[in-house]
Amino acid sequence: MAFSLRNLSVLAYANGFTLWHYKSGTDPLARAITKGYFADAADLLAAGDMVMLTASEGGKIATIAGAGKGISLAPLC
């Protein structure tokens, strides 16, 4: 399964920071943190935003790194 904008939602927003949630469906966490996976949402995501990822094998918290179509996630835990 590829990235789906429908599975990305805002949990909180304040002072230019957004906390997101993304449910990866059948994609494993390792795929969801690869460079370019979130490219279709690059215009919504900003460096430093955080994403709570949910996948079939568990979850991760990550921060947005990079910009534009090369956007990627840097896992925090």
MODELLER restraints for C-alpha pairs under 7 A, 6 or more apart:
rsr = mdl.restraints
at = mdl.atoms
rsr.add(forms.Gaussian(group=physical.xy_distance, feature=features.Distance(at['CA:1:A'], at['CA:26:A']), mean=6.11, stdev=0.5))
rsr.add(forms.Gaussian(group=physical.xy_distance, feature=features.Distance(at['CA:1:A'], at['CA:27:A']), mean=5.81, stdev=0.5))
rsr.add(forms.Gaussian(group=physical.xy_distance, feature=features.Distance(at['CA:3:A'], at['CA:37:A']), mean=6.24, stdev=0.5))
rsr.add(forms.Gaussian(group=physical.xy_distance, feature=features.Distance(at['CA:3:A'], at['CA:38:A']), mean=6.51, stdev=0.5))
rsr.add(forms.Gaussian(group=physical.xy_distance, feature=features.Distance(at['CA:5:A'], at['CA:41:A']), mean=6.83, stdev=0.5))
rsr.add(forms.Gaussian(group=physical.xy_distance, feature=features.Distance(at['CA:7:A'], at['CA:22:A']), mean=5.52, stdev=0.5))
rsr.add(forms.Gaussian(group=physical.xy_distance, feature=features.Distance(at['CA:7:A'], at['CA:23:A']), mean=5.43, stdev=0.5))
rsr.add(forms.Gaussian(group=physical.xy_distance, feature=features.Distance(at['CA:8:A'], at['CA:20:A']), mean=6.90, stdev=0.5))
rsr.add(forms.Gaussian(group=physical.xy_distance, feature=features.Distance(at['CA:8:A'], at['CA:21:A']), mean=5.80, stdev=0.5))
rsr.add(forms.Gaussian(group=physical.xy_distance, feature=features.Distance(at['CA:8:A'], at['CA:22:A']), mean=4.53, stdev=0.5))
rsr.add(forms.Gaussian(group=physical.xy_distance, feature=features.Distance(at['CA:8:A'], at['CA:23:A']), mean=6.91, stdev=0.5))
rsr.add(forms.Gaussian(group=physical.xy_distance, feature=features.Distance(at['CA:9:A'], at['CA:20:A']), mean=5.62, stdev=0.5))
rsr.add(forms.Gaussian(group=physical.xy_distance, feature=features.Distance(at['CA:9:A'], at['CA:21:A']), mean=5.34, stdev=0.5))
rsr.add(forms.Gaussian(group=physical.xy_distance, feature=features.Distance(at['CA:9:A'], at['CA:22:A']), mean=6.53, stdev=0.5))
rsr.add(forms.Gaussian(group=physical.xy_distance, feature=features.Distance(at['CA:10:A'], at['CA:18:A']), mean=6.92, stdev=0.5))
rsr.add(forms.Gaussian(group=physical.xy_distance, feature=features.Distance(at['CA:10:A'], at['CA:19:A']), mean=6.10, stdev=0.5))
rsr.add(forms.Gaussian(group=physical.xy_distance, feature=features.Distance(at['CA:10:A'], at['CA:20:A']), mean=4.57, stdev=0.5))
rsr.add(forms.Gaussian(group=physical.xy_distance, feature=features.Distance(at['CA:10:A'], at['CA:21:A']), mean=6.37, stdev=0.5))
rsr.add(forms.Gaussian(group=physical.xy_distance, feature=features.Distance(at['CA:11:A'], at['CA:19:A']), mean=5.47, stdev=0.5))
rsr.add(forms.Gaussian(group=physical.xy_distance, feature=features.Distance(at['CA:11:A'], at['CA:20:A']), mean=5.38, stdev=0.5))
rsr.add(forms.Gaussian(group=physical.xy_distance, feature=features.Distance(at['CA:11:A'], at['CA:21:A']), mean=6.54, stdev=0.5))
rsr.add(forms.Gaussian(group=physical.xy_distance, feature=features.Distance(at['CA:12:A'], at['CA:18:A']), mean=5.79, stdev=0.5))
rsr.add(forms.Gaussian(group=physical.xy_distance, feature=features.Distance(at['CA:12:A'], at['CA:19:A']), mean=5.12, stdev=0.5))
rsr.add(forms.Gaussian(group=physical.xy_distance, feature=features.Distance(at['CA:13:A'], at['CA:19:A']), mean=6.34, stdev=0.5))
rsr.add(forms.Gaussian(group=physical.xy_distance, feature=features.Distance(at['CA:17:A'], at['CA:49:A']), mean=5.63, stdev=0.5))
rsr.add(forms.Gaussian(group=physical.xy_distance, feature=features.Distance(at['CA:18:A'], at['CA:49:A']), mean=5.22, stdev=0.5))
rsr.add(forms.Gaussian(group=physical.xy_distance, feature=features.Distance(at['CA:18:A'], at['CA:50:A']), mean=6.63, stdev=0.5))
rsr.add(forms.Gaussian(group=physical.xy_distance, feature=features.Distance(at['CA:19:A'], at['CA:49:A']), mean=6.09, stdev=0.5))
rsr.add(forms.Gaussian(group=physical.xy_distance, feature=features.Distance(at['CA:19:A'], at['CA:50:A']), mean=5.01, stdev=0.5))
rsr.add(forms.Gaussian(group=physical.xy_distance, feature=features.Distance(at['CA:19:A'], at['CA:51:A']), mean=5.89, stdev=0.5))
rsr.add(forms.Gaussian(group=physical.xy_distance, feature=features.Distance(at['CA:20:A'], at['CA:50:A']), mean=6.14, stdev=0.5))
rsr.add(forms.Gaussian(group=physical.xy_distance, feature=features.Distance(at['CA:20:A'], at['CA:51:A']), mean=4.56, stdev=0.5))
rsr.add(forms.Gaussian(group=physical.xy_distance, feature=features.Distance(at['CA:20:A'], at['CA:52:A']), mean=6.09, stdev=0.5))
rsr.add(forms.Gaussian(group=physical.xy_distance, feature=features.Distance(at['CA:21:A'], at['CA:51:A']), mean=5.46, stdev=0.5))
rsr.add(forms.Gaussian(group=physical.xy_distance, feature=features.Distance(at['CA:21:A'], at['CA:52:A']), mean=4.70, stdev=0.5))
rsr.add(forms.Gaussian(group=physical.xy_distance, feature=features.Distance(at['CA:21:A'], at['CA:53:A']), mean=5.96, stdev=0.5))
rsr.add(forms.Gaussian(group=physical.xy_distance, feature=features.Distance(at['CA:22:A'], at['CA:51:A']), mean=6.86, stdev=0.5))
rsr.add(forms.Gaussian(group=physical.xy_distance, feature=features.Distance(at['CA:22:A'], at['CA:52:A']), mean=6.29, stdev=0.5))
rsr.add(forms.Gaussian(group=physical.xy_distance, feature=features.Distance(at['CA:22:A'], at['CA:53:A']), mean=4.99, stdev=0.5))
rsr.add(forms.Gaussian(group=physical.xy_distance, feature=features.Distance(at['CA:22:A'], at['CA:54:A']), mean=6.23, stdev=0.5))
rsr.add(forms.Gaussian(group=physical.xy_distance, feature=features.Distance(at['CA:23:A'], at['CA:53:A']), mean=6.01, stdev=0.5))
rsr.add(forms.Gaussian(group=physical.xy_distance, feature=features.Distance(at['CA:23:A'], at['CA:54:A']), mean=4.77, stdev=0.5))
rsr.add(forms.Gaussian(group=physical.xy_distance, feature=features.Distance(at['CA:23:A'], at['CA:55:A']), mean=6.12, stdev=0.5))
rsr.add(forms.Gaussian(group=physical.xy_distance, feature=features.Distance(at['CA:24:A'], at['CA:32:A']), mean=6.85, stdev=0.5))
rsr.add(forms.Gaussian(group=physical.xy_distance, feature=features.Distance(at['CA:24:A'], at['CA:54:A']), mean=6.12, stdev=0.5))
rsr.add(forms.Gaussian(group=physical.xy_distance, feature=features.Distance(at['CA:24:A'], at['CA:55:A']), mean=5.27, stdev=0.5))
rsr.add(forms.Gaussian(group=physical.xy_distance, feature=features.Distance(at['CA:25:A'], at['CA:55:A']), mean=6.20, stdev=0.5))
rsr.add(forms.Gaussian(group=physical.xy_distance, feature=features.Distance(at['CA:26:A'], at['CA:56:A']), mean=6.66, stdev=0.5))
rsr.add(forms.Gaussian(group=physical.xy_distance, feature=features.Distance(at['CA:27:A'], at['CA:55:A']), mean=6.88, stdev=0.5))
rsr.add(forms.Gaussian(group=physical.xy_distance, feature=features.Distance(at['CA:28:A'], at['CA:55:A']), mean=5.94, stdev=0.5))
rsr.add(forms.Gaussian(group=physical.xy_distance, feature=features.Distance(at['CA:28:A'], at['CA:56:A']), mean=6.84, stdev=0.5))
rsr.add(forms.Gaussian(group=physical.xy_distance, feature=features.Distance(at['CA:28:A'], at['CA:57:A']), mean=6.97, stdev=0.5))
rsr.add(forms.Gaussian(group=physical.xy_distance, feature=features.Distance(at['CA:29:A'], at['CA:55:A']), mean=5.98, stdev=0.5))
rsr.add(forms.Gaussian(group=physical.xy_distance, feature=features.Distance(at['CA:33:A'], at['CA:72:A']), mean=6.21, stdev=0.5))
rsr.add(forms.Gaussian(group=physical.xy_distance, feature=features.Distance(at['CA:33:A'], at['CA:73:A']), mean=5.07, stdev=0.5))
rsr.add(forms.Gaussian(group=physical.xy_distance, feature=features.Distance(at['CA:34:A'], at['CA:72:A']), mean=6.06, stdev=0.5))
rsr.add(forms.Gaussian(group=physical.xy_distance, feature=features.Distance(at['CA:35:A'], at['CA:70:A']), mean=5.89, stdev=0.5))
rsr.add(forms.Gaussian(group=physical.xy_distance, feature=features.Distance(at['CA:35:A'], at['CA:71:A']), mean=5.94, stdev=0.5))
rsr.add(forms.Gaussian(group=physical.xy_distance, feature=features.Distance(at['CA:35:A'], at['CA:72:A']), mean=4.40, stdev=0.5))
rsr.add(forms.Gaussian(group=physical.xy_distance, feature=features.Distance(at['CA:36:A'], at['CA:69:A']), mean=5.89, stdev=0.5))
rsr.add(forms.Gaussian(group=physical.xy_distance, feature=features.Distance(at['CA:36:A'], at['CA:70:A']), mean=4.91, stdev=0.5))
rsr.add(forms.Gaussian(group=physical.xy_distance, feature=features.Distance(at['CA:36:A'], at['CA:71:A']), mean=5.44, stdev=0.5))
rsr.add(forms.Gaussian(group=physical.xy_distance, feature=features.Distance(at['CA:36:A'], at['CA:72:A']), mean=5.91, stdev=0.5))
rsr.add(forms.Gaussian(group=physical.xy_distance, feature=features.Distance(at['CA:37:A'], at['CA:72:A']), mean=6.93, stdev=0.5))
rsr.add(forms.Gaussian(group=physical.xy_distance, feature=features.Distance(at['CA:38:A'], at['CA:71:A']), mean=6.43, stdev=0.5))
rsr.add(forms.Gaussian(group=physical.xy_distance, feature=features.Distance(at['CA:38:A'], at['CA:72:A']), mean=6.71, stdev=0.5))
rsr.add(forms.Gaussian(group=physical.xy_distance, feature=features.Distance(at['CA:39:A'], at['CA:68:A']), mean=6.82, stdev=0.5))
rsr.add(forms.Gaussian(group=physical.xy_distance, feature=features.Distance(at['CA:39:A'], at['CA:69:A']), mean=4.50, stdev=0.5))
rsr.add(forms.Gaussian(group=physical.xy_distance, feature=features.Distance(at['CA:39:A'], at['CA:70:A']), mean=6.54, stdev=0.5))
rsr.add(forms.Gaussian(group=physical.xy_distance, feature=features.Distance(at['CA:39:A'], at['CA:71:A']), mean=6.01, stdev=0.5))
rsr.add(forms.Gaussian(group=physical.xy_distance, feature=features.Distance(at['CA:42:A'], at['CA:67:A']), mean=6.87, stdev=0.5))
rsr.add(forms.Gaussian(group=physical.xy_distance, feature=features.Distance(at['CA:42:A'], at['CA:68:A']), mean=5.27, stdev=0.5))
rsr.add(forms.Gaussian(group=physical.xy_distance, feature=features.Distance(at['CA:42:A'], at['CA:69:A']), mean=6.17, stdev=0.5))
rsr.add(forms.Gaussian(group=physical.xy_distance, feature=features.Distance(at['CA:42:A'], at['CA:71:A']), mean=6.57, stdev=0.5))
rsr.add(forms.Gaussian(group=physical.xy_distance, feature=features.Distance(at['CA:46:A'], at['CA:64:A']), mean=6.59, stdev=0.5))
rsr.add(forms.Gaussian(group=physical.xy_distance, feature=features.Distance(at['CA:47:A'], at['CA:64:A']), mean=4.91, stdev=0.5))
rsr.add(forms.Gaussian(group=physical.xy_distance, feature=features.Distance(at['CA:47:A'], at['CA:65:A']), mean=5.32, stdev=0.5))
rsr.add(forms.Gaussian(group=physical.xy_distance, feature=features.Distance(at['CA:47:A'], at['CA:66:A']), mean=6.44, stdev=0.5))
rsr.add(forms.Gaussian(group=physical.xy_distance, feature=features.Distance(at['CA:47:A'], at['CA:67:A']), mean=6.86, stdev=0.5))
rsr.add(forms.Gaussian(group=physical.xy_distance, feature=features.Distance(at['CA:48:A'], at['CA:63:A']), mean=5.71, stdev=0.5))
rsr.add(forms.Gaussian(group=physical.xy_distance, feature=features.Distance(at['CA:48:A'], at['CA:64:A']), mean=5.29, stdev=0.5))
rsr.add(forms.Gaussian(group=physical.xy_distance, feature=features.Distance(at['CA:48:A'], at['CA:65:A']), mean=6.85, stdev=0.5))
rsr.add(forms.Gaussian(group=physical.xy_distance, feature=features.Distance(at['CA:49:A'], at['CA:63:A']), mean=5.67, stdev=0.5))
rsr.add(forms.Gaussian(group=physical.xy_distance, feature=features.Distance(at['CA:49:A'], at['CA:64:A']), mean=5.41, stdev=0.5))
rsr.add(forms.Gaussian(group=physical.xy_distance, feature=features.Distance(at['CA:50:A'], at['CA:62:A']), mean=5.62, stdev=0.5))
rsr.add(forms.Gaussian(group=physical.xy_distance, feature=features.Distance(at['CA:50:A'], at['CA:63:A']), mean=4.29, stdev=0.5))
rsr.add(forms.Gaussian(group=physical.xy_distance, feature=features.Distance(at['CA:50:A'], at['CA:64:A']), mean=6.09, stdev=0.5))
rsr.add(forms.Gaussian(group=physical.xy_distance, feature=features.Distance(at['CA:51:A'], at['CA:61:A']), mean=5.79, stdev=0.5))
rsr.add(forms.Gaussian(group=physical.xy_distance, feature=features.Distance(at['CA:51:A'], at['CA:62:A']), mean=5.27, stdev=0.5))
rsr.add(forms.Gaussian(group=physical.xy_distance, feature=features.Distance(at['CA:51:A'], at['CA:63:A']), mean=6.07, stdev=0.5))
rsr.add(forms.Gaussian(group=physical.xy_distance, feature=features.Distance(at['CA:52:A'], at['CA:60:A']), mean=5.96, stdev=0.5))
rsr.add(forms.Gaussian(group=physical.xy_distance, feature=features.Distance(at['CA:52:A'], at['CA:61:A']), mean=4.58, stdev=0.5))
rsr.add(forms.Gaussian(group=physical.xy_distance, feature=features.Distance(at['CA:52:A'], at['CA:62:A']), mean=6.51, stdev=0.5))
rsr.add(forms.Gaussian(group=physical.xy_distance, feature=features.Distance(at['CA:53:A'], at['CA:59:A']), mean=5.33, stdev=0.5))
rsr.add(forms.Gaussian(group=physical.xy_distance, feature=features.Distance(at['CA:53:A'], at['CA:60:A']), mean=5.16, stdev=0.5))
rsr.add(forms.Gaussian(group=physical.xy_distance, feature=features.Distance(at['CA:53:A'], at['CA:61:A']), mean=6.09, stdev=0.5))
rsr.add(forms.Gaussian(group=physical.xy_distance, feature=features.Distance(at['CA:54:A'], at['CA:60:A']), mean=6.83, stdev=0.5))
rsr.add(forms.Gaussian(group=physical.xy_distance, feature=features.Distance(at['CA:60:A'], at['CA:75:A']), mean=6.87, stdev=0.5))
rsr.add(forms.Gaussian(group=physical.xy_distance, feature=features.Distance(at['CA:60:A'], at['CA:77:A']), mean=5.89, stdev=0.5))
rsr.add(forms.Gaussian(group=physical.xy_distance, feature=features.Distance(at['CA:61:A'], at['CA:75:A']), mean=5.99, stdev=0.5))
rsr.add(forms.Gaussian(group=physical.xy_distance, feature=features.Distance(at['CA:61:A'], at['CA:76:A']), mean=5.58, stdev=0.5))
rsr.add(forms.Gaussian(group=physical.xy_distance, feature=features.Distance(at['CA:61:A'], at['CA:77:A']), mean=5.67, stdev=0.5))
rsr.add(forms.Gaussian(group=physical.xy_distance, feature=features.Distance(at['CA:62:A'], at['CA:73:A']), mean=5.75, stdev=0.5))
rsr.add(forms.Gaussian(group=physical.xy_distance, feature=features.Distance(at['CA:62:A'], at['CA:74:A']), mean=5.26, stdev=0.5))
rsr.add(forms.Gaussian(group=physical.xy_distance, feature=features.Distance(at['CA:62:A'], at['CA:75:A']), mean=4.03, stdev=0.5))
rsr.add(forms.Gaussian(group=physical.xy_distance, feature=features.Distance(at['CA:62:A'], at['CA:76:A']), mean=4.98, stdev=0.5))
rsr.add(forms.Gaussian(group=physical.xy_distance, feature=features.Distance(at['CA:63:A'], at['CA:73:A']), mean=5.51, stdev=0.5))
rsr.add(forms.Gaussian(group=physical.xy_distance, feature=features.Distance(at['CA:63:A'], at['CA:74:A']), mean=5.26, stdev=0.5))
rsr.add(forms.Gaussian(group=physical.xy_distance, feature=features.Distance(at['CA:63:A'], at['CA:75:A']), mean=6.40, stdev=0.5))
rsr.add(forms.Gaussian(group=physical.xy_distance, feature=features.Distance(at['CA:63:A'], at['CA:76:A']), mean=6.89, stdev=0.5))
rsr.add(forms.Gaussian(group=physical.xy_distance, feature=features.Distance(at['CA:64:A'], at['CA:72:A']), mean=6.08, stdev=0.5))
rsr.add(forms.Gaussian(group=physical.xy_distance, feature=features.Distance(at['CA:64:A'], at['CA:73:A']), mean=4.77, stdev=0.5))
rsr.add(forms.Gaussian(group=physical.xy_distance, feature=features.Distance(at['CA:64:A'], at['CA:74:A']), mean=6.35, stdev=0.5))
rsr.add(forms.Gaussian(group=physical.xy_distance, feature=features.Distance(at['CA:65:A'], at['CA:71:A']), mean=6.05, stdev=0.5))
rsr.add(forms.Gaussian(group=physical.xy_distance, feature=features.Distance(at['CA:65:A'], at['CA:72:A']), mean=5.28, stdev=0.5))
rsr.add(forms.Gaussian(group=physical.xy_distance, feature=features.Distance(at['CA:65:A'], at['CA:73:A']), mean=5.51, stdev=0.5))
rsr.add(forms.Gaussian(group=physical.xy_distance, feature=features.Distance(at['CA:65:A'], at['CA:74:A']), mean=6.22, stdev=0.5))
rsr.add(forms.Gaussian(group=physical.xy_distance, feature=features.Distance(at['CA:66:A'], at['CA:72:A']), mean=6.01, stdev=0.5))
